[in-house]
Amino acid sequence: MEIADLIDRLKGNYALSAIGLALTVNENAEDLMCQAGVSVKDSIRVSRSKGYDKYELPIAPYVQGPETAHAQQKAMVQSWLELSILHVGHQLAANSYFDRAPVLKFFRHIRNGVAHGNRMNVLPVKKKGKEQKWTDVVWRTFVIKLYMDAAAIGGVLRGGDALMLLDDVADHLRSLKWVDGKKGKKGQWVATP
């Protein structure tokens, strides 16, 4: 399944970002970069639309500046994780979250929290002025409850938990099989053992 493969690629990018960040903030960063053929005086050149010069992002301010503080390093790596969750969530939404299994429901809530400033603020849903019944959303030992107010990543889940959630989503997606409907009924996604 393509989305499961996407999750694997995003996790690889997360790992490479964490490794790269650790190398750039090392006290020997300039020597390490020179060994790789990169100078701190270089810029990263990024393509732009036709007719425009490349965008140049200088390396030095990000290797030598205040961005190397521990809290900032953690925030940079977490941003990759959050972007991965948003990207996977978009792909799942485009497929109506397939069979809406509990792991996918939990993921959808985490994705929504990340999309709203990384805040889980679970409020009752009202239809026609009447509050709808809430059912706690569970994945492994984690529970999303009504009126929960917490950070999605760094609160409800730590980074490793979020990566495990992505693994479980990928495993679930790989277990899905499309079953055609019978007698005019719509087909559906079904998890297979």
N, C-alpha and C positions, 0 to 999 in steps of 0.2 A: 504494500500500500504506500502510495507516494508520500502521504503525510508522516507516516512512521519513518520513512527514509529521511524526510526533512528534519525530523526531530534528531536523528543521528547526526546529520550534518551540523545542525545548530549546536549540539552538545560538543562536537569537535571544535567548532569556532569558539565556544565558551572556553574550552580547555586551552586552546592556543592563545586566546586573549589573556587568560590568567598567567600563562607561562611568559608571554611577551611582556606583560606588565611587571612581573617579578624581575625579569632581566633588565628592563629599562630603569628601574628604581634601585638596582644594585649599586653599591658604591663604586664598582668597576664598570659601570654601564658603558662609558665611552670606549674602554678597551674591548669589551664584549661586542659592541656594535662595530668597531673597527675590524675585528676578526670576521665579522659577517659581511664586511665590505660596505658598511654604512657609517657615515660621519654625523655627529650631532649637529654639524653645521648644514647638513642636507635638509631638504624639504621633501615631503611626500607630495607627489604630483598626481592630481585627480582629474580625470577627463571631464570636460564640460560640453555643452551643446556645440554643434558645428559653428565655426566662425569665432569661437572664443578660445583664448589661451587657457592652458590647464590651470586649475586652482592649485595654489601652493600652500601647504600647511607646514610651517616650520616645526622641526622636531625639538630643538633646544628648549623652548619654554615648557614643554611638557615633561622633559626628562630632568631638567635642572630646576624647575619652578616649584611653587608651593603645592602643585597638583600631586607631588610625590608623597605627601603625608599619608599615613596609614588609612585614615578614614576615607580619604579621597580615592585611594587605591581600591578599597572595598566597594565604594560607590560605583567606580568605573566597571568593575567586574559584575556587580549586581545589575548594572544597566544592561549588559549583554544578556543576562538571564531574563530580565523583564522583557526585553525586545523579542527574545525567543518565544516567550509565553504569548506575547501579543501576536506574533506571526503565526504560530501554531493555532491559536484561537481563531484567527481570521480564516484559516483554511478549514477548521472544523465547522465554523459558522456557515461557510459557503456550502457545506454538506449537511446542514441542519443537525450537526452533532451526531450524525449516523443513527445509532440505536439508543442514544441518550442513556447509556449505562451509567451507573453511579460514579465511576472514575471520570467520565466525561462531564457529568453534572458538576462534580467537585472542581474539575479543571475550569469549567465555564465561570464559576464563582471567583476562583483565583484570578483568572484572566480579566474579569470585570473589575476586580479590586485593583489590579495593576493598571488597567486603563483609566482608572479614576484616581490618579495620584498615588497609587499603591496603597489605597485605603479600602478596607472592607467595612462597609457601613450597611449592614443588612437590615432592611426595613420591610414591614409587611406590604404585600401587594394588594391594592384595592381595585376591585372591578365593580362598576356601577355603585360606588360608594360603600361597598361591603368588603371587609377585610377577608382575604383568602386564607385558607388553612395553610400553615407552614409545616413542612417536614424537614427536620435536620438533614443536612447533606454530609455524608460520611465517606471518607476514603482512608483506608488503613485505620490508624488510631486517631485521625484528625476529624474534627466535627465543626461544621459551620452552623451556627445557631442564629435564630432570629435575634435582632438587636445587637449582634456582634459588631464591635467597633475596634478594628486593629489593622495593622499593616498586613498586606497580603504576603509579601516576601520580607522576611525579617521580623515578622510577628506571628501570623498563623503558621507559616512555613519558613524554615531556614533555607539557605541556598541548596544544601544537599537534599533536603526534602523536596524542593521544587524539581531538582534533577530526577529524583526517584519518581515523582509524579509524571514527568515527561516520559520516563521509561515505561511506566505502567500504561500510559495513554498509547504509546507506540505498540506495546505488547497487545493491548486490547484491539487496536486497529488492525494488527496483523491477524487477529483471530476472526475478523468479520468476513462474512460471506453474504453475497446478495442472493436472496431467494425470491423468485418471481411469484407474484400473486396468482391465486387461482380463482376461477369463476368471476373475473372482472375486478377482483380486489387488487389494491396496489401491492407491489413487491416491498420488501423490507430488508434491512441489514440484520443479520443474525450472528451472534458470537458462536464460534465452534470450539470444541475442546482441543 
